[in-house]
Amino acid sequence: MYSAWIKIDDNLPWIELEEAFQTKAEAQKALKERLSKAKIKIVKLSKQEKQMDAPINVRHKNSRIARVASTA
């Protein structure tokens, strides 16, 4: 039995088809059919805000304060 997974982007999780397939070829054929019929709709685009570097103070229980520059 084979399960079929789709990965669209590194930022998105894997998508698993609900069906299980008897052969690898059958799974590949089903994926090709699903992807050829896929409709993608953009519903919202948000403006990416400029990220700022800001110093962060980190304190551990038994150590001095460490100053770390954030590189977000």
C-alpha positions in Angstrom: 0.0 0.0 0.0 1.2 3.5 -0.9 0.1 6.8 0.5 0.6 10.0 -1.6 2.0 13.2 -0.2 2.3 16.6 -1.8 4.8 19.4 -0.8 4.1 22.8 -2.3 6.5 25.0 -0.5 9.1 24.7 2.3 7.0 27.0 4.5 3.9 24.8 4.1 3.3 21.4 5.6 3.1 18.2 3.6 -0.4 17.3 2.3 -1.5 13.7 2.4 -4.2 12.4 0.1 -6.9 10.4 2.0 -6.7 7.4 -0.3 -4.2 4.6 -0.2 -3.0 3.0 -3.4 -2.0 -0.5 -4.3 1.0 0.4 -6.5 3.5 3.2 -6.7 2.4 3.8 -10.4 -1.2 4.1 -9.3 -0.3 6.7 -6.6 1.8 8.7 -9.1 -1.0 8.7 -11.6 -3.5 9.9 -9.0 -1.2 12.7 -7.9 -0.7 13.9 -11.5 -4.5 13.9 -12.1 -5.1 15.9 -8.9 -2.3 18.4 -9.6 -3.5 19.0 -13.2 -7.0 19.8 -11.9 -5.8 22.0 -9.0 -7.2 25.5 -8.8 -5.3 28.0 -6.8 -6.9 31.2 -5.5 -5.1 34.0 -3.8 -7.3 35.4 -1.1 -5.0 37.8 0.7 -1.6 39.3 0.3 -0.1 41.1 3.3 2.6 43.7 3.1 5.8 42.4 4.7 7.0 44.8 7.3 10.7 45.6 7.5 12.3 43.7 10.3 14.6 45.6 12.6 17.7 44.4 14.5 17.3 45.0 18.2 19.6 44.0 21.1 18.2 41.5 23.5 19.3 40.9 27.1 19.5 37.2 28.0 19.9 36.2 31.7 20.5 32.7 32.8 20.1 31.6 36.4 23.8 31.1 37.2 25.5 33.4 34.7 26.0 37.1 33.8 23.8 39.0 31.4 24.6 38.3 27.8 23.8 40.9 25.2 22.6 39.3 21.9 21.9 41.2 18.7 18.7 39.9 17.0 19.1 39.0 13.4 15.5 38.4 12.5 
